[in-house]
Amino acid sequence: MTNMATSAESADSLFRERRRVPWWWWAVSLVIALPSVEIVIVFAPDMASHGGWLLAVGVGVATIALVAAFLLSISRSDVVVDAAGLRVDRQLLPATAIGRVRVLGQTTMRDVLGRDARADAVLNIKPWLHAGVQIEVADPADPTPYWVVATRRPVELANLLSTLAPRPAGDEPGESN
């Protein structure tokens, strides 16, 4: 039943992005973690006299498993836009609540997340993504001022969200604001 819901969801989605960790994070993580653990084991007291190679192999395998589990856990992140609105992981911003949308480049993103940040905003960012979109929440009942979502395709996402945003009465698509 889950597969049916997933395939139906992906068929109806207008935008889908899986925000996975870059490949080089895996290499760097293992290059740092494995030698660090191995050095501690090999040079630990009594390891030289007890033949700790089996322990070293076991700890090496455990380290690889922990690094993989960590990287997979932070990679489980999807941005989906469908008729219902914007879904980021398990959060939903309904299409009726989407206000103005703006693309955030690297510098603007840093400002929005730093000096211009608001504590009541929804931030869904990833450290390996340096661009994103800022979506104003147009629902007066929702105290959240805006969402910031990191993405590899901010222009595409912003354009699509702008088409989903409800227009005020008399606001025709051809008019400029």
N, C-alpha and C positions, 0 to 999 in steps of 0.2 A: 504494500500500500504506500510505503514511503517513496518507492521509486516512481510510482504513478504521479504522486504529488510533485516530486522533483522535476519530472519530465514535463508536466503540465505547467509548472512555474517557469521553467526555462523556455518553453514554447511561447508563453505570453509576455516574457520580459522584453523590454525595448532596449535595455542596456544591461550588460553583465560584465563585471570585472572581478577576477579572483586576485586578491592582493597577496601574492606569495613572496616569501623572502628571496632575494636575488641568489643565484647559484653560488656566487663567490662568498656569501656569508657562511655557507656550509664549509667551504675549504678553509676559510680563516678560523672558524670555530674549532675545527678539528686540529689545525696546525697549532693553535694555542693550547687547547685543552689536553690533547694526548701527551705531548712532551712534558707538560707541567705535572700531570699525574704520574707519569712514568719516572720522572726524576725524583719525586718524593718517595716513591716505592723503592727504587733502586738504591737510593742513598739513605734510606731510613735505617735506624739502628738495627742490627742483627740481620738485615736482608742479605748482605754479602755472604754470611756464613750459613744461611738456611736455604739457599737456592730458591729465591722467591720468584722465579720466572713464571710459575703457574699463577701466582697472585698477581703479577704484573699483567699477564694476558687477561685475567679475569677483570681486573680494574680497567684495563684498556677497553674491553668489550662493554663494560658498564658505562664508561665515559662516553663512548660512541652512542650508546642507547639513550643516555640522558641528554646529550647534545641534540640528537635527532628528535627526541620527544619535545624538547624546548622549542626548536626551530619549527617543527610541525604545528605546535600549539599556537605560536604567534603568527603562523601563516594561514590559519583558518579564518579567513576574512573575505567576505564577498560584498560587493556593492551591486545592487539590482534595482533597476527602475522598471516598474510595470504600471498597469492602469491604477493600482491601488496607491502608488506613490513611490517613495524612495525607501528601500530597505538596505540597511547597513548592519551586517551581522544579524542580530535579533531585534534591532530597533527599527521602527517604521515611522516615517514622516508622511502622513497622508497627502495625497495630491492636492486636496482642498486647503492644506496648511502651508503649501509651498509659496513663499513670497519671492522677493527679488533674489536673483542668483548672480554671483560674480565669481570669475575665475581668479584664483590666487596663484601667482607665480612664486618663486622661491623666496624673494625678499618680502613680498606682501604676506605670504604664509607665515614667515618668521615673525612679522609684526603682529598679525592677528593672533598668533599663539603666544606671543610674548607680551610686549608692552601694552597692546590694545586688547588683550584677552579679557573676557568676562567670566566670572566664576560660574554663572548659571547657564552657560552655553554648552551644547553637546559637541564634544570633540571626538572624532573617530579618525585618528591619525596613525601613521606607521612611520617609524624612524627612517626607513629606506625610501620613503616617498616624500619629495620636496615640493610638490605642487598639489593643488586641490581646488575645492569649491567652497564657497560660503553661501549658505541658504538661509535667508530670513524666514522665521516662522510667522506666518500670517494669521494664525489662529489666536484671537484675543483671549481665549480661555487658557491657552498654554503660556506659562511664564517664561519658557525658553526663548531667548531673543534670536538665536541662530544656531545652525549646525555648521561645523567645519568637517569636511570629509576629504581625506587624502586619496588621490587617484593618479594613475599614470596618464589618464586621458581627460584632463579637466575641461577642455573646451567642448569636447563632445558631450560630456555629462552636463555641463552648464546649459548648453543649447537645448538638450532634451528636457531638462527640468524646467526651463523657461517656457517650453511649449505645454508642459503639464500644469503650470501655475494658472489658477483661475484668473480671468480678467475681470476687472470692475465693469459695471454696466456702462456702455458707451465707449469702452476702450476697444477699438478695432485693431486687428493685427497690423494694419498698414500705418497706423498712427505712430508718431514718435513722442516719447515722453520728455 
